[in-house]
C-alpha cells in the first residue's frame, strides 16, 4: 500500500478561540460565521472547489474485475493493489469496486431474500459513485431473479456530483437493457424538496461508504461538566486564517443529535452519585471535551423516513479509522492523496478541494438515529407499554459475516486461502434496517 505521511501543525490558544497556525487559505468561510457541518459540506461538495466535484473525481474504477484465484496470497494482492493505485492516480477504490461483482451480488442476494415481489422492486442508491454497484445489482437480478422482477424493477441513483452522475449512466449503459430500468437524479439527498411528495410503497435504500462523507458538527466543552457548546468558524480579523468560536447551543439539529446520544445526561445511578466528585475534579483538573456529531446522517435519515417511510435500508461503512490525528470523539481522517502517497492532516481546517474528510461510523449511534427518525422513539415516550414494539428491525453485521451469509466468499480468495474481503475489512460493517411489518 502507499506510504502515509503526517503533517504536524502548531496550535495556540487565544481567549475562547482555537487558532490553527496554517497557511492553507480557503474561500469557504466568508464574512459571516458558519457551522462546522457547512464547512465540511462545502469542502466536499461545493460545485467549484469541492472534493467530489472535480471532473476526474477521486473514485477509482477498475477496467476489469480482479482475478483473486490467480494471486498467490496477501503479498501478491497488496502489490497488485499498489500498482492499481499508482496506475490510476486516484484517491481510493471502494470495496464494491475492488470486489466487483461479488460485493454488489451479496447486496442483491440480501434484497432478493427479503423483498416482497408481489409489487415491483424499487431501489434507491444514495451516492452511487461510478455506478458499479447499480450495474452489478441489475446484472444479478437479470441473471438470478424471476423475469418479472427484472422486467418491472426500477433503480434510482440519487447523486450530488454531476460528473459521477454522468459516469453512472455510462457504466450502467454497458448493458443496454439496464437503461430502461435505471435513472440518475442529480440532487442532494438531504434536501427534502427533491423527493417530491414522497413514496409510501415498500422500497430499498442502499448507502455504501456514504455515511463517512456526510457533514458532521463539532461540540466543545472546556471541562468534564460544563455545558456543551457549538463550534462555529469565522475568519480572524484582517486575515485569511480561520478560527473556531464557541457558542451556546442553539442549532436545532445539533441539539437533537445531542439528545439522541444522551450526551447531556448521566446514564446510571452510579454515575449520578459520582457527579459531585467529578465536579470538584473537573475544576481542579479541567480537560477540554470535543465530540463530532453525525448531524448529516441525522438530516439524511429524517428526510428518508419522511420521503420513503416503508424503506428497507442497507448501509455499509467503516466502523473504525486508523491513524486519526484530528482531535475529538468520532473524529475524521483528513487526507490528501497524490501519486500513490497519502498526506494525513491533524487539522480539519486544512481541507480544500484535493482533501478528503471521512468519519468512522458509530453503528450503535446509527441505530439510535434510525429508530428516532422513524418516529418510534417519540411514540414510545408517550406510551406506558412495558414491551414496546419497534417500527424497525435492525441488525449490524461485520463485513465477513454479511458476505458469508449472502455472498460467495470463495470468489475473493487467493491461491493460499487468503481472502482480503474477509480478512482485511474487519473495520467495515453492514447495517440492515427493515420495517417490522415487512419482515418475515
Secondary structure as GFF3:
##gff-version 3
##sequence-region A 1 440
A	DSSP	beta_strand	4	6	.	.	.	ID=ss1
A	DSSP	beta_strand	11	14	.	.	.	ID=ss2
A	DSSP	beta_strand	17	20	.	.	.	ID=ss3
A	DSSP	beta_strand	34	35	.	.	.	ID=ss4
A	DSSP	alpha_helix	36	45	.	.	.	ID=ss5
A	DSSP	three_ten_helix	51	53	.	.	.	ID=ss6
A	DSSP	three_ten_helix	68	70	.	.	.	ID=ss7
A	DSSP	alpha_helix	74	88	.	.	.	ID=ss8
A	DSSP	alpha_helix	95	98	.	.	.	ID=ss9
A	DSSP	alpha_helix	102	114	.	.	.	ID=ss10
A	DSSP	beta_strand	122	126	.	.	.	ID=ss11
A	DSSP	alpha_helix	132	144	.	.	.	ID=ss12
A	DSSP	alpha_helix	147	152	.	.	.	ID=ss13
A	DSSP	beta_strand	154	159	.	.	.	ID=ss14
A	DSSP	alpha_helix	162	172	.	.	.	ID=ss15
A	DSSP	three_ten_helix	176	181	.	.	.	ID=ss16
A	DSSP	beta_strand	182	186	.	.	.	ID=ss17
A	DSSP	three_ten_helix	192	195	.	.	.	ID=ss18
A	DSSP	beta_strand	203	208	.	.	.	ID=ss19
A	DSSP	three_ten_helix	211	213	.	.	.	ID=ss20
A	DSSP	beta_strand	217	221	.	.	.	ID=ss21
A	DSSP	beta_strand	229	235	.	.	.	ID=ss22
A	DSSP	beta_strand	242	248	.	.	.	ID=ss23
A	DSSP	alpha_helix	252	261	.	.	.	ID=ss24
A	DSSP	alpha_helix	269	284	.	.	.	ID=ss25
A	DSSP	beta_strand	289	293	.	.	.	ID=ss26
A	DSSP	alpha_helix	295	307	.	.	.	ID=ss27
A	DSSP	beta_strand	311	318	.	.	.	ID=ss28
A	DSSP	beta_strand	332	338	.	.	.	ID=ss29
A	DSSP	beta_strand	341	345	.	.	.	ID=ss30
A	DSSP	three_ten_helix	348	350	.	.	.	ID=ss31
A	DSSP	beta_strand	355	359	.	.	.	ID=ss32
A	DSSP	alpha_helix	363	373	.	.	.	ID=ss33
A	DSSP	alpha_helix	376	382	.	.	.	ID=ss34
A	DSSP	beta_strand	392	398	.	.	.	ID=ss35
A	DSSP	alpha_helix	399	406	.	.	.	ID=ss36
A	DSSP	three_ten_helix	409	412	.	.	.	ID=ss37
A	DSSP	alpha_helix	420	423	.	.	.	ID=ss38
A	DSSP	beta_strand	428	435	.	.	.	ID=ss39
A	DSSP	three_ten_helix	436	438	.	.	.	ID=ss40
###
